[in-house]
Amino acid sequence: MTHFDEVADTGKVALVTGAASGIGLAAAQIFAARGMCVVMVDVDRERLAAAEAEVGRHAASPATDVVSIQTDVSDPDAVQALEHAVIKRFGRVHLLMNNAGIQPGSSLFGPQANWDRVLGVNLMGVIHGTRVFGPGMIAHGKPAMIINTGSKQGITTPPGDPAYNVAKAGVKAFTEALAHELRTTEGCRVSAHLLIPGFVYTPLTANGRTEKPDAAWTPEQTVAFMVESLGRGDFYILCPDNDVDRATDEKRIAWAAGDIIENRPPLSRWHPDFADRFKAYLKG
């Protein structure tokens, strides 16, 4: 088992995508505070520059240990160029956090552009990052980790934003396959982990709000929970929030799987013939 303390240590290198705000920024701050060299990646150049300065305040040597590189993770050539730049600067990567995500909203028969962008960033961004950086992380032989940010929406797939659900369901399936591949590769010291946040107040989820809702966790709380879970070696990092505890999440996930096992209609939680039954199950 790869131990988090072996990876998140002084002089080791962390790369975080979607690092200009939210969970990615909070993670970059934590990694810098632990003495890691941090590569911050985002598509928004202006916000990324401000975030780099913020993370630099947590680093012992910000001028040398923290760098930001503007990259569109949906572009495989851009991710390949990113890898070349990072290896030239730092030599190797020990922690890869594929976290970049967008949520413009989608509907089944809505604009194709929304589908293309969400799948390109939220799913293919994770795949590109893993496939480009993963072989080098295996080859250098040191303890390493790949953390992919998924979503509960990729597990219970609630109605309302199908492109986002499809992308995050794909991240779950991809990261599970990755974990199997890594653990069956002889001599591999890289582990895979799936971060499954709860309700987190970030620019992605703010929806015009300027104050954190009581139900939401902060990005810092989410990253602290992630670090604790990684310390235990968890693959599924299922985060609660101030409104939903783990027991509720477990019941929702089990009910979703039960749709297949019991041959119920899909998304039966929201089906008029099963809604009351689900509510009773949740209380029971």
Solvent accessible surface area in square Angstrom, and as a share of the most:
residue,aa,sasa,rsa
1,M,174,0.78
2,T,14,0.08
3,H,100,0.44
4,F,6,0.02
5,D,95,0.49
6,E,66,0.30
7,V,0,0.00
8,A,3,0.02
9,D,67,0.35
10,T,103,0.60
11,G,47,0.45
12,K,48,0.20
13,V,5,0.03
14,A,0,0.00
15,L,1,0.00
16,V,0,0.00
17,T,7,0.04
18,G,13,0.13
19,A,0,0.00
20,A,10,0.07
21,S,30,0.19
22,G,12,0.12
23,I,19,0.09
24,G,0,0.00
25,L,27,0.13
26,A,2,0.02
27,A,0,0.00
28,A,0,0.00
29,Q,22,0.10
30,I,63,0.32
31,F,0,0.00
32,A,2,0.01
33,A,64,0.49
34,R,83,0.30
35,G,23,0.22
36,M,1,0.01
37,C,16,0.10
38,V,0,0.00
39,V,0,0.00
40,M,0,0.00
41,V,0,0.00
42,D,22,0.11
43,V,78,0.45
44,D,52,0.27
45,R,162,0.59
46,E,146,0.66
47,R,108,0.39
48,L,4,0.02
49,A,59,0.46
50,A,67,0.52
51,A,3,0.02
52,E,53,0.24
53,A,60,0.46
54,E,59,0.26
55,V,0,0.00
56,G,9,0.08
57,R,181,0.66
58,H,85,0.38
59,A,15,0.12
60,A,103,0.80
61,S,50,0.33
62,P,62,0.39
63,A,93,0.72
64,T,81,0.47
65,D,31,0.16
66,V,6,0.04
67,V,24,0.14
68,S,31,0.20
69,I,43,0.22
70,Q,70,0.31
71,T,10,0.06
72,D,43,0.22
73,V,12,0.07
74,S,27,0.18
75,D,58,0.30
76,P,70,0.44
77,D,111,0.58
78,A,27,0.21
79,V,3,0.02
80,Q,76,0.34
81,A,59,0.46
82,L,5,0.03
83,E,27,0.12
84,H,112,0.50
85,A,44,0.34
86,V,1,0.00
87,I,65,0.33
88,K,184,0.78
89,R,115,0.42
90,F,42,0.17
91,G,43,0.41
92,R,93,0.34
93,V,3,0.02
94,H,10,0.04
95,L,0,0.00
96,L,1,0.00
97,M,0,0.00
98,N,3,0.01
99,N,18,0.09
100,A,17,0.13
101,G,28,0.27
102,I,47,0.24
103,Q,62,0.27
104,P,74,0.46
105,G,27,0.26
106,S,15,0.10
107,S,59,0.38
108,L,123,0.61
109,F,197,0.82
110,G,27,0.26
111,P,87,0.55
112,Q,121,0.54
113,A,72,0.55
114,N,39,0.20
115,W,42,0.15
116,D,81,0.42
117,R,88,0.32
118,V,1,0.00
119,L,50,0.25
120,G,13,0.12
121,V,8,0.04
122,N,0,0.00
123,L,31,0.15
124,M,71,0.32
125,G,5,0.05
126,V,3,0.02
127,I,30,0.15
128,H,25,0.11
129,G,5,0.05
130,T,6,0.04
131,R,169,0.62
132,V,26,0.15
133,F,6,0.02
134,G,6,0.05
135,P,81,0.51
136,G,39,0.37
137,M,2,0.01
138,I,54,0.28
139,A,85,0.66
140,H,33,0.15
141,G,29,0.28
142,K,92,0.39
143,P,12,0.08
144,A,0,0.00
145,M,0,0.00
146,I,1,0.00
147,I,0,0.00
148,N,0,0.00
149,T,10,0.06
150,G,3,0.03
151,S,16,0.10
152,K,36,0.15
153,Q,50,0.22
154,G,5,0.05
155,I,38,0.19
156,T,15,0.09
157,T,46,0.27
158,P,31,0.20
159,P,79,0.49
160,G,65,0.63
161,D,15,0.08
162,P,29,0.18
163,A,0,0.00
164,Y,19,0.07
165,N,9,0.05
166,V,77,0.44
167,A,0,0.00
168,K,9,0.04
169,A,34,0.27
170,G,21,0.20
171,V,0,0.00
172,K,56,0.24
173,A,61,0.47
174,F,44,0.18
175,T,0,0.00
176,E,53,0.24
177,A,62,0.48
178,L,20,0.10
179,A,17,0.13
180,H,96,0.43
181,E,105,0.47
182,L,8,0.04
183,R,179,0.65
184,T,87,0.50
185,T,49,0.28
186,E,176,0.79
187,G,66,0.63
188,C,27,0.16
189,R,110,0.40
190,V,9,0.05
191,S,24,0.16
192,A,7,0.05
193,H,7,0.03
194,L,2,0.01
195,L,0,0.00
196,I,3,0.02
197,P,17,0.11
198,G,18,0.17
199,F,62,0.26
200,V,7,0.04
201,Y,45,0.17
202,T,16,0.09
203,P,75,0.47
204,L,72,0.36
205,T,34,0.19
206,A,15,0.12
207,N,130,0.67
208,G,76,0.73
209,R,101,0.37
210,T,127,0.74
211,E,138,0.62
212,K,72,0.30
213,P,28,0.18
214,D,130,0.68
215,A,32,0.25
216,A,0,0.00
217,W,34,0.12
218,T,39,0.23
219,P,19,0.12
220,E,99,0.44
221,Q,75,0.33
222,T,0,0.00
223,V,0,0.00
224,A,57,0.44
225,F,43,0.18
226,M,0,0.00
227,V,29,0.17
228,E,102,0.46
229,S,1,0.00
230,L,1,0.01
231,G,52,0.50
232,R,128,0.47
233,G,23,0.22
234,D,40,0.21
235,F,43,0.18
236,Y,107,0.41
237,I,1,0.00
238,L,12,0.06
239,C,0,0.00
240,P,29,0.18
241,D,17,0.09
242,N,86,0.44
243,D,106,0.55
244,V,19,0.11
245,D,80,0.42
246,R,122,0.44
247,A,60,0.47
248,T,33,0.19
249,D,5,0.02
250,E,83,0.37
251,K,57,0.24
252,R,65,0.24
253,I,53,0.27
254,A,55,0.43
255,W,12,0.04
256,A,26,0.20
257,A,49,0.38
258,G,9,0.08
259,D,16,0.08
260,I,147,0.75
261,I,145,0.73
262,E,94,0.42
263,N,136,0.70
264,R,23,0.08
265,P,42,0.27
266,P,115,0.72
267,L,65,0.32
268,S,0,0.00
269,R,41,0.15
270,W,102,0.36
271,H,54,0.24
272,P,118,0.74
273,D,112,0.58
274,F,37,0.15
275,A,26,0.20
276,D,109,0.57
277,R,117,0.43
278,F,15,0.06
279,K,119,0.50
280,A,65,0.50
281,Y,75,0.29
282,L,52,0.26
283,K,177,0.75
284,G,82,0.79
